[in-house]
């Protein structure tokens, strides 16, 4: 990969810009977006949605972990990025588990 001098200068200016909410806010997550509309499904389909989402996320996570199995070096930015994706999907699995517990809790 190569960049012109002007392109490299633009990259050096762009990379550190992380203060904006659209950069450091929540990432796009199609599972989370669909979750906003679960009211259209009956409870059994909601539970199936959560189970399917968790299963698919675990499958993707397993593939990513296979790609991230090599030792991460501080200069291997591709491996560091894959590790970040692993962390994101691990967080999604925790969130899906919490939502499953909330949706299946008995109402008092």
Protein Blocks (a to p, Z undefined) as FASTA:
>chain_A
ZZdfklmmmmmmmmmmmkbmklmmccddfklmmmmmmmmpcfklmmmmmmmmmmmmmmmm
mmmmmmmmpccdfklmklmmmmmmmmmmmmmmmmmmmmmmmmmpccZZ
